[in-house]
Amino acid sequence: MKKKPILYIVIPCFNEEKVLPFTNVIFKDKIQELVEKEIISQQSRVMYVNDGSTDDTWNLIEEYSNNEFVVGISQSRNRGHQSSVLAGIFEAKKYADVVITIDADGQDDIHCVNKMLEAYEKGSEIVYGVRENRETDTFFKRFTAESFYRLMSFFGAEIIFNHADYRLMSKRFIEELSKYKEVNLFLRGIVPLVGFQYSIVTYKREERIAGESHYPLSKMVKLAVDGITSLSVKPIRMITILGVCTSFFSFLLIVWVLWTKFTGESVAGWASTYAIVSLLGGVQLISLGVIGEYIGKIYLETKNRPRYIISKRTYEENNSSENGKGLLIE
């Protein structure tokens, strides 16, 4: 008889006290359903990752961990969504055969887990959850989100359109992912680089059950900048091309100035000169800013700081055993 896989559903949480009482029931019931149908092992778990929440999130996770199918870990401080996802993936890898990451807000269709597991059984090492459409988003949210994906593709980042962080990964896949040591994390771009056979399942995304989104425009912009500068050198090449074009234009301008001088024609005031100087000054400052982003990334990477630090667990570790047998609930 074929061994049933151990599944861990990893859920990053930051100030989710308003939504967890609703979504915890959904996640827990899904695990129980899959266990009862003998699709996954009894050792499967929901794993919450507390990202330094300042509200009652961690207390709720500890409370929910009284259930045999729920466990939780807490980062030592707020490190960001991507760091929390990575922490959960690598922690779950110690015990699981398959890991699924999903957000805590209940917007991603939990029933797609069944389709993901089917694709895994057919040989896929990675299964991406992709939104069918963005009907539930406002026009502004839809426009900025789709622009984000197009911008990432334009700059050469290999990402799946309309895929966020709802995905299934096999243990083998995670082992290879762990070899990527970037401190500046952009998992949507790093995960496709690993390779292996993959599948895509589509779903309709619902509105957030409770609470507010933790991804405003400012964080979307930061995520885009991090993604582009972490995965592509195209901006640097564009600056080089811009520099060549600007130099060529400046050379033509010098020729024109000398021509007007020697032919005795008058030069038309300072307005054009001021405009050109201002334009070149702006281009130089933008270029320095882009280069500075890359230098900053190099600076952070060379420090080799840990990408996450787990300060609390709702269970006791036992590293001598594998596949979850050493996970003891307190």
N, C-alpha and C positions, 0 to 999 in steps of 0.2 A: 504494500500500500504506500502511495506517495506521501511523503511528509508534508504536512500543512505548513505554510510559511508563517513566521511570526511577523506581525505587522505593527508598526508604531506610527501613530498619527501625531506629527509634531506641530504644535500651535504656538507661535510667538505671541506674547501678550504685553501690552504697555497701557496701563490705566484702562483696563477693560472690565471694571467692576459692574458696569451697567449692562453689559451684553453677556457676560459669562454665565449668569444664572439661566439664560435661555439657551445658549449654544452648547453648554456643557452637557445638557440632556441629549442634544442632537448627536454630539460626538460619541458620547458613552453608549447610547442606544445603537449606533451604527456598529461599533466594535462588538457589542453583545449579539447583534443580529448576525454578523459574519461568523462569529464563533459558533452560534447555535446552528447555523447552516453548514458548519464544518468546512468553511472556505478558508479560514485562518486558524492559527493555533490559539489555545486557551491562554497562552502567555503573551498575547498581543495587548497593547496598551495605547491609551491616549496620553501624550506627554506634553504638558504645558511648559513653556519657557518664559519665565517672568523677566522682563527687560528693565529692571530697576524702577518698577511702578511706584508712584507716590500715593496711590489710593489703596483700596482694600483688596487689590487683585491677588497678592500672594496669600493672604489669609483665606480667600476663597479657594485657591488652588490646594492649599493644605487641607481644607475641609473636604473638597471633592476627592482628594487622594485616599480617603477612607474607603472608597470603592476599589475593588480589586483591579479594575480595568483602567484606573487613572493614576498617573504619577506626575510629579512636577520638579522642575529645577529652577533656580533663580540665579541670574547674573549678579555680580558684585556691585554693579552700577549700570546705569543706562548706557548701552553701547550702540543702539540703533537696531532697526528691524532686520537687516541683513546679517548682522552679527548674531542675533538671537536665533534666526533660522539655522545658521551654520552650527551654533552650539548645540541645538536640538538634534540636528542630523548626526553629528559626530558622537553625541552622547547615546542616541538611540542605536547607532551602528554596533555598539557593544553587545546588544541584546537581540536586535531584529534582523530578519532576512530582507525585509522590505520597509522602506520609510516613505510616508506621504506627508508633505508639508501643506498646510492650509492656514488661512488667516482666521482669527477668532471671531470676526464680526458676523459670520453666518451667511455672507453673501454668495460664497462659492457653494455650488450644489454638492452636498456630501454624498449623494447617491452615485455620483460619478466614480466614487471609490470602487464600486463593483466593476465598472468598465475598465478601470485602470488595472485592477487585479487580473481581469481576463486577458488584457494585453500583455501583462507580465507573464502569465502562464504560457502565452504563445511565443515568448522569447524576447520581449522588449525589456531592456535594462533601464530605460527611462521613458516615462509616459507624461506628456504635457497636458495640463488642463487649459483649454483655450475658450475664451468667451465667444459665443455665437454672434453677439451684437452688443451695443451699448445703449439700448433703449431706456434703461433705468437711470442713465447719467443725464445731467444737465448739458445744455449745448456747450457751455464753457468747459466742463469737465471732459466731455467727449472730444472736443476740438484739441484741448491741450494734451490729452492722453494719446490720441492718435498721432498728433504731431510729434510727440515724444518718440514713439516707435519708428516713425518715418525718419526722424532726425538721427536716431541711433543707427538705422540701416544705411543712411546716406554716408555716415562717417565710418562705416565698415564694421560695426559691431554685429556679430552673428546672433540675432535674437529671434524668438518666435513671436510673430505679431499677435497682439492681444493676449499674451500669456504673462502672468505675473509670477506668483510663487506657489501656485497650486500644481504640484507635480508628484509623481511616484519615482522613487529611485531604488534600485536593487542594492544589496550589500556590496556586490562586486563593483558597481558603478561608484558608490561612495568611497570605496577603497582607493579608486583612481582619482576621485575628486579631492581626496585628502592630500594628494601630492601637489596640488596648487596652493602655494603658500602666500598669496597676496594678502596684505593687510587691508588694502582698499578694496572692499568687497562689492561686487555687482554680480550676484548669482545668476541673474537672467542672461548675462553674457558669458559667464564662465562655464555654466553647465553645458551649453551646446558644444563647447570646445572639447569636452571629454570624449565625445563620440559615442560609439556603440549603437546598436539597433534601438530605434525609438518609435513611439506611436503618439498620436494626438487624439484626445477625446474632447468634444465640444459640449458646452453646457450654457444654460441661460443664467446669468448672474442676477440675483435678487437685490432688493434694497437692504441696507443695513438694518438689522433687527432692532438695535438700541445703541445709544451713545453716539459719538461723533467720529468722523474719519480722522485718522492721525497722519494723513498724507495730503496736506494742503499744497498749493502751487509752489511755495518756497521749497518744500521737500522734493517735489517733483523735479524742479530745476536742478537742485543739488544732486539728485539721483542721476539725472541726465549728464551733468558735468562729470560726475564720478565714473559713470559708465563709459563715456566717450574717452576720457583721458586714461582710463584703466585698460581699455581694450583696443584703442586705435591710435596710430601716430598720424592719421590723415590731417588733423588740424595743423600740425607742424609743417607738413608738406604743403598745405594750402598757404601758410605764411610764406614759405619759400617762393612759391609761385607768385604770390602777391608782391613780394619784394622784388622779384625779377621784372614783373610788369611795371611796378612803380619806378624802378631804376630806368627802364627803357623809356617810359613817359618823361621822366626827368631829363634824360639825355636829349630827347626831342625838344623839350622846353628850352634847354640851354642853347641848342642850335638856333632855335627861333629867336631867343634874346640876342644872340650875337649877330644874327642876320639883320634884325631891326636896328641894332647899334651901328653897323657898318653901312647900312643903306640910308641912314639918317631919318628913319621913321620914328615917330614918338611912341613911347611905351604908354599904354592906357592906365595910368594911375597905380594905386596900391591895392585896390580891392581884389584883383585877381591874385596878386602875390599873397595877400593875407589869407585868402580862401585856400590856396594851395598849401601854404605852411600849416594851416589849421588841419587840413585833411591829412597831411603826412604825419603831423603830431598825433592825431587820433589813431591812425593806423599803427604807429609805433607803440603807443600805449596799449592798444588791444593785443598786439603781437607779444609784447612783454608779459601781459597778463596770462595769455595762453601758455607761453613758455614757462612762466612762473608756476602754473598749475602742475605741469609735468615735473618741474624741479621739486615742488612740494611733495608730489607723490613719491619721487625717488627718495627724498629725505625721510619720509615716514616708513617706506619699505626697508631702508637700511637700518633702521632702529630695531627691526625684528621683534616688535612688541607682540604679546599674545593677542589673538583676535577676540578672545572672550575669556572670562574667568567665572567659573561656577562657584558660588559661595554657599548655596543651600540645595539640598535634595530632600524629597519626601520619602526617600528610601535609602537603604544602606547598600553601598557598592560591595561587590565581591568579584574582583577581577580574575579570580582563579577559574571561574566557570564561564561558559559561553551561552549565547542565544537566550539570555534572560533568566537562566536557572539561578544565577547568583543575585538577582534583584530581589531584595527583601523589603517589603513595605513595613514602615515603622508602626 
